[in-house]
Amino acid sequence: MCGIVGYVGKRKVVPVLIEGLRRLEYRGYDSAGVAYLQDGELHRHRCEGKLINLEEIMEEVSADSRIGLGHTRWATHGAPSQRNAHPHCDCTGKLVVVHNGIIENYHSLREELQEKGHTFISETDTEVMAHLIEEHLENDLVEAVRMAITLVDGSFALGVMWSEQPDQLVAVRNQSPLVLGVLEDSGTFLASDIPALLPFTNSVVFLDDQEMAVLKKGSWQVMQAESGELVEKTPQVIDWNVGMAEKAGYRHFMLKEIFEQPQAVLNTFRGRFDPETGEVLLPEINLSKKELAQIKRISLVACGTSWHAAMVAKYWLEKWARIPVDVDIASEFRYRSLILNPNVLVVPISQSGETADTLAGMRLAKSMQAKIITICNVVGSTMTREADGTIYTHAGPEIGVASTKAFTAQMVALFLLTLFMAQAKKTISGEESRSLLSVLLELPVLIEKNLLRIQDEMMPISEEFSRSRDFLYLGRGINYPIALEGALKLKEISYIHAEGYASGELKHGPIALIDRDMPVLALAPRDSVYPKVLSNVEEVKARHGRMIVIGTEGDDELQRISDYVITLPEIHEDLNPILYTIPLQILAYQIANIRGCDVDQPRNLAKSVTVE
Ligand code: M6R
């Protein structure tokens, strides 16, 4: 989704804005722009398309300014075009606004403002903000912003600059993330996401909803938007470094992140259990033994890939902790008649911690007194600040829009949560815990050892099927969500239509699709449902479908029934989902590459979906 960058300080502002925006490219956008103040005048440059277009424009401009705002826009209201790109101006041309989110009542506000004589240039909801602030502006920008936002419904993160107060930027947040980067006396930064700040500072201040900030060269202040009352905030140091958000020689972030999975898995379980006793230690859950004992149901809430992690966790939690588990897509959860109470543990799962639907579901659950433990990858994100506790996945920054390492890390975190709950409820023996954890301990090495081989063996398969129109993915039991995840990965980055099915469902409809042109990928590890999956594979073969099977090393039967086989080492069946995800990520990556798709920034998608 859209990206915001702002800076006021000693450095030249344009390179800071461009560098910051480059770090936010992964969020997805279709136009970009910057504005800065120089010699008392406001300058603005915007263009459609990628940041490189804006950079070319800026190379022709010699700007010595030290204060400005930048934006990458992901179109919602109005097509991607220069006219609709941010920053947007008021009628005087002295005030600019950058905005993430959606102004829901923009239409009526626009009509009212037009009646008062304001002239609109763009089709965006954002331009309303510029004129609304202008309408309330006398001599104090902070006051005008405060008054304007009281009239607005919807979500917003705003950066505002006015040439009559050329030493400050004003920012305000409501349901859309904003963070300050602070460097003692040399400058203050504004961004919608941490990677934009990493080249400059690790010291950050997160804004909460309905908070405003005034940024100056050597100082910053946060206040309540409604009352204007100052809010005390202490900068937090983020332990991500700029290298973590770079490609490090890989062709794409996605490939780098696939190869970072051994480390992401290891970092997520490291220090969280005692290998001798098998006891899982999750003090960050912040729930007492008494509170844990009272939990009667768990509700997992997430979107996209994170939802698939939730589906895997349902199998684990019900099997080992013997607790009933609901799994909901967050955008559905928030609109059904929920039955929640203090005895329900709600677990929102999110890489970004900012996904609007998951956040709204979490807030709703909180208002119904449910306990909230989030599983999240981004330190300080909104969900982590509002939940009762957070189990962080330590996957490091995930830049590729297609989630890979965050997904495997989420599964690890959920597996630990499962054992933690099972141990609290005494539904698992010490021996069982130790044995499962010993498999988890081996996973980073197993993934590491097999990555290059899978990459090589997958290439002919990717080449053969890169021009396919459709793909089916089949999985059964705990691997059914992995089939869904494989299909999602393929469709989002290669634009091939792909569906994941529980393989037992094949005969209830999708089997009608099978012919000589239909590639079908089946997950067939030697687990408790293996014979059933084999029968489903035979059904496909009998109808001449093109069969790719991912199965267990040494299983000769697979060669007979499939066109292509990729094997993986045999491990405890409960942990197969983590291992079996890897070949599906590689298949999607290779096919997207062969088709010449933009792997890291697929069309129409955004990394962090902060609108409903
Ligand atoms: O940040 P979140 O985990 O909340 O994001 C949820 C989905 O938007 C995300 O997983 C999306 O489906 C990815 N593009 C999948 O690769």
Boltz pocket constraint, residues with backbone or C-beta under 6 A from the ligand:
constraints:
  - pocket:
      binder: B
      contacts: [[A, 303], [A, 304], [A, 305], [A, 306], [A, 349], [A, 350], [A, 351], [A, 352], [A, 353], [A, 354], [A, 355], [A, 358], [A, 401], [A, 402], [A, 403], [A, 404], [A, 489], [A, 492], [A, 605], [A, 606], [A, 607], [A, 608], [A, 609]]
      max_distance: 6.0
